[in-house]
Amino acid sequence: MKRVTKGLVLAVGAVGALALSSCVAPEPKVTPTKVASPTQTIAQPALEEFYSQKLQWKGCGGEFDCAKLEVPLDYENPTAGTAKIAMKRLKTTSEHKLGTLVMNPGGPGGSGVDAMKPENAPYFFSARVRENYDVLSFDPRGVQNSEPKIVCRTDAEREKDNATYYDMDTPEGRERGMADAKRLGEQCLTNSPEMTRFASTANVARDLDIMRAALGDNRLNYLGYSYGTYLGAIYADMFPARVGRFVLDGVLDPAADINEVAATQAKGFEEALREFSKQCQERHADDCPLSGGTESGLVQIRTLLDSLIAAPIPARDGRELTASLGFTGIIGNLYNQASWWQVLMPALSSAIENGDGTALLQSADYYNSRESDGTYSDNSADAFMVINGLDYTSVGDLAMWEAQAAQMEKECPTVGKFFAYSSLGADQWPVPADTEAKREVNPKLDGDILLIGTTGDPATPYSMAQNVRSYMSHSKLLTVQGWNHTSYNSQAPSCVLNITDTYLLTGKIAPDEGGAFCKVS
């Protein structure tokens, strides 16, 4: 998940899940098989020059090669300029490769090119998958290494915005929030006019289909994490005849509107914090800064956040930990349980017991892509705003938002206020969003899509995966017990790894093999 920006909440960050613990099962013996050729053809005569382009691959470090895909800026007017999509690939040496497996790590705004580092590729893709596929990731239009790149703000402006807290329970706070949301939208439209109009997820899905053709694949094989699951679902809805093997891990419900996403995420993070408070006191009592039981521990975290609204606390570098940065530092460490104990627990100890905001500020900086010199290493925050601004419409009016905020703060007293009034920011966006972007997706497919949901996922809560499974007929849901955001990687529990790898290699979804830990439905 990317941070809540001016009330425009939306899900969901790049993969952060570490390995879960489980018993180890042997790898299943499977014979890799190619995806069947589609029975339907798709004619795109106006886009023929894009679909037939020859990619110019060049080495870009180690075993990787890189290329840029040319796509129309505006699909309704394909001759009015182009965008270039950055791609990075690790080729298999197999003579019997199954094709290319395309991965999106999340966001929106996450850089797949930057994620494909030598040390990361073996994490995202198991050895069996790398042996049978070329594996590739990319920067969606407007993101980091693609052209044109979304740049709305200066680093100094991002610094100020990241630290600012809006008290949305007051008319004054809402007025400030609306004014700044409007300012941000106007800055994006002025500084990145092309992408602020054309960086929607639907256009990224169209880019993906051109990418598929340029790679020489009849069907797209795809691995999407978090926001990448939404992109995958939209692609499947738009190009069902071209869907190959699709794994959607950490499911963002494509039918959920902006208010529903915010409320669901608030519950997810509240529950994760509750579990953190419980385990912290029961299993790490000597080092835990919380006391008095689970609910008392949550009150202590809430008291810290409330105190930061009134008076930020200092950090050792001369900066201050504000309420917004404190919230970011906390939730950024809830994405995987390893961070609960390695980072969050000592950071809360420093803040609560010593009044030192350094560690939580460092966590917020990492989450926000801020370097120690005050510069920002990527454009993920600006891209996040632009893409969500085109995908999510404002829903309701002030009276509805006030009622929803009261309900959210009642159900999620620790974090609810940071997720409330999400429509208020969307209402100020200068470019109209696609009113059909949020919808139930139930494409007629030749096979099933594999959905993966983790029961305690805070950023894309499990209920979203359940809901998508209920209306997507050609899908199966792999349920994984745990508290991480996303589950599949090369270090995943054996049941997750074996079920997912078997699907990617054969198209078959294996029966349950993990008992209570993994379940397919």
C-alpha positions in Angstrom: 0.0 0.0 0.0 1.1 3.5 -0.6 0.5 6.0 2.1 -2.8 7.8 2.5 -2.4 11.0 0.5 -4.9 13.8 0.9 -7.7 11.4 1.6 -7.1 9.6 -1.6 -6.6 6.2 0.0 -5.9 3.3 -2.1 -4.4 0.1 -1.8 -1.4 -1.2 -2.1 2.2 -1.5 -2.2 4.8 -3.6 -3.7 5.4 -7.0 -2.4 6.7 -7.0 1.2 5.9 -10.5 2.4 8.6 -12.7 3.9 8.5 -16.4 4.1 6.0 -18.0 6.5 6.8 -21.0 8.6 5.3 -24.3 7.7 6.2 -28.0 7.3 8.2 -28.8 4.2 6.6 -31.0 1.6 8.5 -32.4 -1.4 8.2 -30.6 -4.8 5.5 -32.2 -6.9 6.7 -34.0 -10.0 5.1 -32.2 -12.9 5.8 -32.0 -16.6 5.7 -28.4 -17.8 3.2 -27.8 -20.6 2.6 -24.8 -22.8 -0.6 -22.8 -22.7 -3.0 -23.8 -25.4 -3.3 -21.3 -28.3 -6.4 -19.1 -28.2 -9.4 -20.1 -30.3 -10.3 -16.5 -30.9 -8.5 -13.8 -32.8 -8.5 -10.2 -31.9 -8.3 -7.7 -34.7 -6.7 -4.3 -33.8 -6.1 -2.8 -37.2 -5.7 0.8 -35.9 -2.9 -0.5 -33.6 -1.1 -2.8 -36.0 2.2 -0.9 -36.0 2.3 -1.2 -32.2 1.3 -4.9 -32.1 3.9 -5.8 -34.8 6.9 -3.9 -33.4 10.2 -5.5 -32.9 11.7 -5.0 -29.5 15.4 -3.8 -29.3 16.8 -5.7 -26.3 20.1 -4.6 -24.7 22.1 -5.9 -21.8 21.4 -3.9 -18.6 23.6 -5.6 -16.0 24.5 -9.3 -15.3 22.1 -11.7 -17.0 19.4 -9.1 -17.5 18.4 -7.4 -20.7 16.1 -4.3 -21.1 13.9 -2.8 -23.8 11.2 -0.2 -24.2 7.8 -0.9 -25.7 6.1 1.8 -27.7 2.4 2.3 -27.1 -0.2 4.9 -28.0 -0.5 7.7 -25.5 -4.2 7.9 -26.1 -5.8 4.7 -27.4 -8.8 6.7 -28.7 -6.4 8.7 -30.9 -3.4 6.4 -31.5 -1.6 8.7 -33.8 -1.4 11.5 -31.3 1.9 10.7 -29.6 3.4 7.6 -27.9 4.6 6.5 -24.5 7.5 4.1 -23.9 7.2 1.3 -21.4 10.4 0.1 -19.7 10.9 -3.6 -19.4 13.5 -5.8 -17.7 13.9 -9.5 -18.4 15.8 -12.6 -17.3 15.8 -15.2 -20.0 15.7 -18.9 -19.4 18.3 -21.1 -21.1 15.7 -23.9 -21.7 15.1 -24.9 -25.3 11.5 -25.7 -24.3 10.5 -22.5 -22.6 6.8 -22.0 -21.9 6.8 -18.3 -22.9 7.3 -15.1 -20.8 5.9 -14.7 -17.3 5.2 -11.0 -16.7 5.2 -9.7 -13.1 3.7 -6.5 -11.6 4.9 -5.9 -8.0 2.1 -3.6 -6.9 1.5 0.1 -6.3 0.1 1.6 -8.2 3.3 3.3 -9.0 5.7 0.5 -8.1 8.6 0.0 -10.4 8.9 -3.5 -11.7 12.2 -2.6 -13.4 13.8 -1.5 -10.2 12.3 -4.6 -8.4 14.1 -6.9 -10.9 17.5 -6.7 -9.2 19.9 -9.7 -9.3 19.1 -10.5 -5.6 15.3 -10.1 -6.1 14.6 -12.2 -9.2 15.3 -15.5 -7.4 12.9 -14.3 -4.6 10.0 -13.4 -6.9 10.4 -16.4 -9.1 11.2 -19.9 -8.0 14.0 -21.9 -9.7 11.4 -24.1 -11.4 9.6 -21.1 -12.9 12.9 -19.5 -14.0 13.9 -22.7 -15.7 10.7 -22.7 -17.8 9.9 -19.1 -18.4 11.6 -15.9 -19.4 10.6 -13.8 -16.4 10.0 -10.1 -16.9 8.8 -7.0 -15.1 8.0 -3.5 -16.3 7.2 0.0 -15.2 3.6 0.8 -16.1 3.0 4.0 -18.1 4.1 7.1 -16.2 6.2 5.1 -13.6 9.9 5.7 -12.9 11.8 4.4 -16.0 9.0 4.7 -18.5 8.4 7.8 -20.6 6.9 10.3 -20.1 7.5 10.0 -16.3 4.9 11.4 -13.9 6.4 14.2 -11.8 4.0 16.4 -10.0 6.0 17.8 -7.1 9.5 18.8 -6.1 11.2 16.9 -3.4 10.7 19.8 -1.0 7.0 19.7 -1.7 6.8 15.9 -1.2 8.7 16.4 2.1 6.1 18.9 3.4 3.1 16.9 2.1 4.4 13.7 3.8 4.6 15.4 7.2 1.2 17.2 7.0 -1.7 15.9 9.1 -5.3 16.9 8.4 -7.8 16.7 11.1 -10.7 15.6 8.9 -13.1 15.6 11.8 -13.2 19.4 11.7 -14.4 21.7 8.9 -11.1 23.5 8.9 -9.2 20.3 8.4 -11.4 19.2 5.6 -11.1 22.6 3.9 -7.3 22.3 4.1 -7.4 18.8 2.8 -9.6 19.7 -0.1 -7.5 22.7 -1.0 -4.3 20.7 -1.0 -5.9 17.8 -3.0 -7.0 20.4 -5.6 -3.5 21.9 -5.6 -1.9 18.5 -6.1 -4.2 17.6 -9.0 -3.4 20.9 -10.7 0.3 20.4 -10.3 0.1 17.0 -11.9 -2.0 18.3 -14.7 0.5 21.2 -15.3 3.8 19.3 -14.9 2.7 15.9 -16.4 -0.2 16.7 -18.6 -0.1 13.5 -20.8 0.1 10.9 -18.0 -2.3 12.8 -15.7 -4.9 12.2 -18.5 -3.9 8.8 -19.8 -2.3 6.7 -17.0 -5.4 4.7 -16.1 -5.2 1.0 -15.3 -7.3 0.3 -18.4 -4.7 1.9 -20.5 -2.0 -0.1 -18.7 -3.9 -3.3 -19.5 -4.0 -2.2 -23.2 -0.2 -1.7 -23.0 0.1 -5.2 -21.6 -1.6 -6.8 -24.6 0.7 -5.0 -26.9 3.6 -6.2 -24.8 2.3 -9.8 -25.0 2.3 -9.6 -28.8 5.7 -8.0 -29.0 7.1 -10.8 -26.8 5.7 -13.3 -29.3 3.2 -14.9 -26.9 -0.3 -15.9 -28.0 -1.5 -15.6 -24.4 -0.3 -13.5 -21.5 1.1 -15.4 -18.5 1.0 -13.1 -15.5 2.0 -12.8 -11.8 0.4 -9.8 -10.1 0.8 -8.7 -6.5 -1.5 -6.3 -4.6 -2.4 -3.5 -7.0 -1.1 -5.8 -9.7 -4.1 -8.1 -9.0 -6.4 -5.3 -10.1 -4.4 -4.7 -13.2 -4.6 -8.5 -14.0 -8.3 -8.6 -13.4 -8.9 -5.7 -15.7 -6.7 -7.2 -18.4 -8.6 -10.5 -18.1 -11.9 -8.6 -18.5 -10.7 -6.7 -21.5 -8.8 -9.5 -23.3 -10.3 -12.8 -22.1 -9.1 -14.7 -25.1 -5.5 -13.8 -24.4 -5.4 -14.9 -20.8 -2.9 -17.6 -20.0 -1.9 -18.6 -16.5 -2.7 -15.8 -14.1 -1.7 -15.7 -10.4 -3.2 -12.8 -8.5 -1.7 -12.6 -5.0 -3.0 -10.1 -2.4 -6.3 -9.5 -4.1 -7.6 -5.9 -4.5 -11.3 -6.2 -5.3 -11.9 -4.6 -8.7 -15.5 -4.0 -7.7 -14.8 -2.1 -4.5 -15.2 1.7 -4.7 -12.9 4.2 -3.0 -14.9 4.3 0.3 -15.1 0.5 0.5 -11.4 0.1 -0.1 -10.6 2.6 2.6 -13.0 1.0 5.2 -11.7 -2.5 4.4 -8.1 -1.5 4.7 -8.7 0.3 8.0 -10.2 -2.9 9.4 -7.2 -4.9 8.0 -4.6 -2.6 9.6 -6.5 -2.4 12.9 -6.7 -6.2 13.1 -3.0 -6.5 12.3 -2.1 -4.0 15.0 -4.4 -5.9 17.5 -2.5 -9.1 16.7 0.8 -7.3 17.0 -0.2 -6.0 20.5 -1.3 -9.5 21.5 1.9 -11.3 20.3 4.1 -8.5 21.5 3.0 -8.9 25.1 2.6 -12.6 25.1 5.8 -13.6 23.2 8.2 -10.7 23.6 7.3 -9.4 27.1 10.8 -8.4 28.0 11.2 -6.1 25.0 7.6 -5.0 24.3 6.7 -1.4 25.1 3.0 -2.3 25.5 1.3 -3.6 28.6 -2.0 -4.4 30.2 -3.3 -6.8 27.6 -4.2 -6.6 23.9 -6.7 -3.7 24.0 -4.6 -1.7 26.4 -1.7 -2.0 24.0 -3.8 -0.6 21.2 -4.8 2.3 23.4 -1.1 3.0 24.0 -0.4 3.1 20.3 -3.5 5.3 19.8 -2.3 7.6 22.6 1.1 8.0 20.8 -0.6 8.9 17.5 -2.9 11.4 19.2 0.0 13.0 21.0 1.9 13.5 17.7 -1.1 15.4 16.4 -0.7 17.9 19.3 3.1 17.9 19.5 5.5 16.1 17.1 8.5 14.5 18.8 12.1 15.0 17.8 14.3 12.6 15.9 18.1 12.5 16.1 18.7 14.1 12.7 16.9 17.3 13.7 13.6 16.5 12.1 10.3 15.8 13.8 8.0 12.8 13.8 4.5 14.1 13.0 1.3 12.2 13.3 1.2 11.5 9.5 4.8 10.2 9.5 4.2 8.2 12.7 1.2 6.5 11.2 3.2 5.8 8.0 6.1 4.4 10.1 3.7 2.1 11.9 1.6 0.7 9.1 4.6 0.3 6.8 6.0 -2.3 9.2 2.7 -4.3 9.3 3.2 -5.8 5.9 5.3 -8.7 7.1 5.7 -10.2 10.6 9.5 -10.1 10.5 9.2 -6.3 10.6 6.9 -6.5 13.6 9.8 -7.6 15.8 12.9 -6.4 14.0 11.7 -2.9 13.4 8.2 -1.9 14.8 8.6 -3.1 18.3 11.9 -1.3 19.0 10.7 1.8 17.1 7.6 2.0 19.3 9.8 1.5 22.4 11.9 4.5 21.4 8.9 6.7 20.7 6.7 5.6 23.7 9.4 5.2 26.4 12.0 7.7 25.3 10.2 10.3 23.2 12.5 9.6 20.3 10.9 9.5 16.9 14.1 8.5 15.0 13.2 4.8 14.3 9.6 5.4 13.3 10.8 8.3 11.1 13.3 6.0 9.4 10.5 3.5 8.7 8.3 6.3 7.2 11.3 7.4 5.0 11.8 3.9 3.7 8.1 3.6 2.9 8.0 7.0 1.2 11.3 6.3 -0.8 13.1 9.2 1.0 16.8 9.2 1.0 18.9 10.5 3.9 19.7 13.7 2.0 16.0 14.6 1.6 15.7 13.5 -2.0 13.3 10.9 -3.2 14.5 7.8 -5.1 11.4 7.3 -7.3 8.1 8.8 -8.4 5.9 6.2 -6.8 3.9 8.7 -4.7 3.0 11.0 -7.6 2.3 8.0 -9.9 0.1 6.6 -7.1 -2.0 9.7 -7.0 -2.4 10.1 -10.7 -3.3 6.4 -11.4 -5.8 6.3 -8.6 -7.2 9.6 -9.6 -8.1 8.1 -13.0 -9.4 4.8 -11.5 -11.5 5.9 -8.6 -14.4 8.3 -8.6 -15.7 10.1 -5.6 -18.8 8.3 -4.1 -21.4 10.1 -1.9 -21.6 13.5 -0.3 -20.3 15.1 2.9 -23.1 13.8 5.0 -22.3 10.2 3.9 -18.6 10.7 4.4 -19.2 12.1 7.9 -21.3 9.0 8.8 -18.7 6.7 7.3 -15.9 8.4 9.2 -17.8 8.0 12.5 -18.4 4.3 11.8 -14.8 3.8 10.8 -13.4 5.4 13.9 -15.8 3.4 16.0 -14.7 0.1 14.4 -11.1 1.0 14.0 -10.2 3.5 16.8 -6.5 3.3 16.3 -6.2 3.9 12.5 -9.7 4.8 11.3 -9.2 8.5 11.3 -6.3 8.1 8.8 -8.5 6.3 6.3 -11.6 8.4 6.5 -12.9 10.9 3.9 -11.2 9.2 1.0 -13.8 10.5 -1.4 -13.1 14.0 -0.4 -9.7 13.9 -2.1 -11.0 12.1 -5.1 -13.7 14.8 -5.5 -11.0 17.4 -6.1 -9.1 15.6 -8.9 -9.1 17.7 -12.1 -9.4 14.8 -14.6 -12.7 12.8 -14.5 -12.1 9.2 -13.5 -13.5 6.3 -15.5 -16.9 5.6 -14.0 -16.7 2.0 -15.2 -13.2 1.3 -13.8 -14.6 -0.3 -10.7 -16.7 -3.4 -11.6 -17.2 -7.1 -11.0 -14.9 -9.0 -13.3 -16.2 -12.4 -14.6 -14.5 -13.1 -17.9 -15.3 -16.2 -19.9 -12.0 -18.0 -19.9 -10.6 -21.4 -21.0 -9.1 -22.0 -17.6 -9.0 -20.7 -14.1 -7.2 -17.8 -12.6 -5.4 -18.6 -9.3 -6.3 -16.1 -6.5 -4.2 -16.1 -3.4 -5.5 -14.6 -0.2 -3.8 -14.4 3.2 -6.1 -14.5 6.2 -4.4 -11.6 8.1 -3.3 -9.5 5.1 -3.6 -5.9 6.3 -3.3 -4.0 3.0 -5.5 -6.2 0.8 -7.6 -8.0 3.4 -8.7 -11.6 2.9 -12.4 -10.5 2.5 -11.5 -8.9 -0.9 -10.1 -12.2 -2.2 -13.3 -14.0 -1.0 -15.5 -11.5 -2.7 -13.7 -11.8 -6.0 -13.8 -15.6 -5.8 -17.6 -15.3 -5.3 -18.2 -13.5 -8.6 -15.3 -14.7 -10.8 -16.5 -18.0 -12.1 -13.2 -19.1 -13.7 -11.1 -18.8 -10.6 -9.9 -20.7 -7.6 -8.9 -19.3 -4.2 -5.8 -20.4 -2.4 -6.2 -19.4 1.2 -3.1 -19.0 3.3 -3.0 -18.6 7.1 -0.8 -15.7 8.2 -0.4 -12.0 8.8 1.8 -11.0 5.8 0.8 -9.0 2.7 0.9 -11.5 -0.1 2.2 -15.1 0.2 3.8 -16.4 -3.0 7.6 -16.2 -3.5 10.5 -18.7 -3.8 10.8 -18.8 0.1 7.1 -19.4 0.7 5.7 -22.3 2.6 5.9 -25.5 0.6 2.1 -25.7 0.1 2.0 -22.2 -1.4 5.0 -22.7 -3.5 4.0 -26.1 -4.8 0.4 -25.2 -5.7 1.4 -22.0 -7.4 4.3 -23.4 -9.3 2.3 -26.4 -10.4 -0.3 -24.0 -11.8 2.3 -21.9 -13.6 4.0 -24.9 -15.1 0.9 -27.0 -16.1 -2.2 -24.8 -15.7 -3.6 -27.3 -13.2 -4.6 -26.2 -9.7 -3.5 -29.0 -7.3 -5.8 -30.2 -4.5 -5.2 -29.0 -1.0 -2.0 -30.2 0.5 -1.4 -27.9 3.4 -4.2 -29.0 5.7 -5.3 -26.0 7.8 -2.4 -23.9 6.5 -3.3 -23.9 2.8 -6.8 -24.5 1.4 -8.0 -24.3 -2.2 -11.7 -23.4 -2.8 
